[in-house]
Amino acid sequence: QQYMHYVLGGITHEMESSESVNVREDVRLRRQQAVLLSEEPPLFKAVLDEATLRRVADNGPVMRQQLLHLADLCTRPNIVVEVIPFTAGPYVDSGTFAILSFAGSTDPPVVYLENAWYDMLMDRGDQVSKYKQLLDLLRRRALDPAESENLIRKIADEFR
């Protein structure tokens, strides 16, 4: 089973009920376990904006630890992280989305959108095609995986 997930930016859900937040958190934890703990882990690809890496979520030491953990994950064969650096200039913020596909399945890929108010799956071919094009544009602005890992580690060092 292949799972391709492309993420941009970070979204907080302060307007949601605690039950809704708990459901989202549970889904994320299960997704994380599938990527990190499976015997045959799915492929996980992420495109992140540099601002996402620099936005302080808690405090300096916690940020450093989280960024170093992310950089370590970049060394896994099933995980690819690409960062769009500030030096890439402005681009259209597409929000958070994922393109999901499954190897060996006859089901076409789907796009999963997540924002502050709702989650949505889009399966129409024209919609999926537009998100694939957007992803290609964003990946062209991103650093390659090795450069991205180096930038993540550099940002982590800034939190010393």
Secondary structure per residue as TSV (DSSP state, phi and psi in degrees):
chain	resnum	aa	ss	phi	psi
A	1	Q	-	360.0	127.9
A	2	Q	-	-111.4	133.4
A	3	Y	-	-128.3	110.2
A	4	M	-	-104.6	123.6
A	5	H	-	-128.1	122.5
A	6	Y	-	-117.6	121.9
A	7	V	-	-120.5	140.2
A	8	L	-	-131.5	128.6
A	9	G	S	72.0	177.2
A	10	G	-	-128.4	142.7
A	11	I	-	-124.2	133.7
A	12	T	-	-103.9	153.6
A	13	H	-	-120.1	57.5
A	14	E	T	-70.6	-19.4
A	15	M	T	-89.2	-3.2
A	16	E	S	-90.3	160.1
A	17	S	-	-70.7	159.3
A	18	S	H	-64.1	-32.1
A	19	E	H	-64.0	-44.3
A	20	S	H	-63.5	-41.9
A	21	V	H	-62.6	-41.5
A	22	N	H	-63.1	-39.5
A	23	V	H	-64.0	-47.1
A	24	R	H	-60.4	-42.5
A	25	E	H	-63.3	-41.6
A	26	D	H	-62.7	-43.2
A	27	V	H	-62.3	-44.6
A	28	R	H	-62.4	-41.2
A	29	L	H	-64.7	-41.2
A	30	R	H	-65.1	-39.1
A	31	R	H	-64.5	-43.3
A	32	Q	H	-62.0	-43.2
A	33	Q	H	-62.4	-38.9
A	34	A	H	-62.6	-39.4
A	35	V	H	-76.0	-38.1
A	36	L	H	-96.6	-27.5
A	37	L	H	-114.9	-7.9
A	38	S	-	-69.9	149.0
A	39	E	S	-64.9	-37.9
A	40	E	S	-119.7	79.7
A	41	P	-	-67.5	145.5
A	42	P	-	-71.2	160.7
A	43	L	-	-76.3	132.1
A	44	F	E	-126.0	120.2
A	45	K	E	-120.8	135.0
A	46	A	E	-133.0	139.7
A	47	V	E	-116.4	121.8
A	48	L	E	-120.4	145.2
A	49	D	E	-82.4	143.0
A	50	E	H	-55.8	-33.6
A	51	A	H	-59.4	-33.9
A	52	T	H	-61.8	-36.1
A	53	L	H	-76.8	-24.0
A	54	R	H	-96.4	-14.2
A	55	R	S	-72.1	115.6
A	56	V	-	-73.0	116.7
A	57	A	S	-86.5	-27.9
A	58	D	S	-142.5	-82.8
A	59	N	-	-149.0	173.1
A	60	G	H	-54.5	-52.3
A	61	P	H	-61.5	-38.1
A	62	V	H	-67.4	-42.7
A	63	M	H	-60.1	-45.5
A	64	R	H	-58.3	-47.0
A	65	Q	H	-61.2	-44.4
A	66	Q	H	-64.5	-43.3
A	67	L	H	-66.4	-40.1
A	68	L	H	-65.7	-36.6
A	69	H	H	-62.8	-44.9
A	70	L	H	-60.4	-44.4
A	71	A	H	-61.5	-39.8
A	72	D	H	-64.4	-37.3
A	73	L	H	-63.4	-29.3
A	74	C	T	-62.3	-18.9
A	75	T	T	-85.4	-7.8
A	76	R	S	-75.9	143.2
A	77	P	T	-68.1	-21.4
A	78	N	T	-97.6	4.7
A	79	I	E	-122.7	126.4
A	80	V	E	-125.3	122.8
A	81	V	E	-120.3	130.2
A	82	E	E	-125.1	134.2
A	83	V	E	-112.2	132.8
A	84	I	E	-88.4	109.6
A	85	P	-	-76.8	159.4
A	86	F	G	-55.4	-33.6
A	87	T	G	-67.2	-11.3
A	88	A	G	-73.9	-11.0
A	89	G	-	83.7	-177.9
A	90	P	-	-71.8	154.1
A	91	Y	-	-155.0	167.4
A	92	V	-	-73.3	124.1
A	93	D	-	-76.5	114.9
A	94	S	-	-91.4	-4.8
A	95	G	-	77.4	-166.8
A	96	T	E	-92.5	127.5
A	97	F	E	-149.6	159.7
A	98	A	E	-134.3	142.2
A	99	I	E	-108.4	119.5
A	100	L	E	-110.8	131.9
A	101	S	-	-144.0	158.0
A	102	F	-	-128.4	120.0
A	103	A	T	-61.4	140.2
A	104	G	T	78.8	-1.3
A	105	S	-	-97.9	147.5
A	106	T	S	-86.2	-6.8
A	107	D	S	-70.9	134.6
A	108	P	-	-73.4	162.7
A	109	P	-	-61.2	156.7
A	110	V	E	-129.7	158.0
A	111	V	E	-107.8	132.5
A	112	Y	E	-111.1	120.5
A	113	L	E	-106.5	139.4
A	114	E	E	-134.2	127.7
A	115	N	-	-142.9	-169.7
A	116	A	S	-68.3	-19.8
A	117	W	S	-111.1	-27.0
A	118	Y	-	-161.1	165.5
A	119	D	E	-113.9	147.7
A	120	M	E	-149.3	140.6
A	121	L	E	-103.7	134.5
A	122	M	E	-119.1	127.6
A	123	D	-	-122.4	-1.8
A	124	R	-	-67.6	135.1
A	125	G	H	-55.5	-40.0
A	126	D	H	-67.5	-35.9
A	127	Q	H	-67.9	-46.4
A	128	V	H	-61.9	-40.9
A	129	S	H	-60.0	-42.2
A	130	K	H	-62.8	-40.5
A	131	Y	H	-69.9	-34.3
A	132	K	H	-64.4	-41.2
A	133	Q	H	-63.1	-44.2
A	134	L	H	-60.5	-44.7
A	135	L	H	-59.4	-44.0
A	136	D	H	-59.2	-43.0
A	137	L	H	-62.0	-43.4
A	138	L	H	-66.8	-40.6
A	139	R	H	-65.8	-29.9
A	140	R	H	-67.9	-25.2
A	141	R	H	-87.4	-15.9
A	142	A	S	-84.2	156.9
A	143	L	-	-71.7	156.7
A	144	D	-	-69.7	167.9
A	145	P	H	-56.4	-40.9
A	146	A	H	-67.1	-43.5
A	147	E	H	-65.0	-36.2
A	148	S	H	-64.4	-44.3
A	149	E	H	-60.4	-42.7
A	150	N	H	-60.9	-42.1
A	151	L	H	-65.0	-41.2
A	152	I	H	-60.0	-44.1
A	153	R	H	-66.8	-37.1
A	154	K	H	-63.2	-44.7
A	155	I	H	-63.7	-40.3
A	156	A	H	-59.4	-40.9
A	157	D	H	-64.9	-26.0
A	158	E	T	-68.2	-16.5
A	159	F	T	-94.9	15.0
A	160	R	-	-69.0	360.0
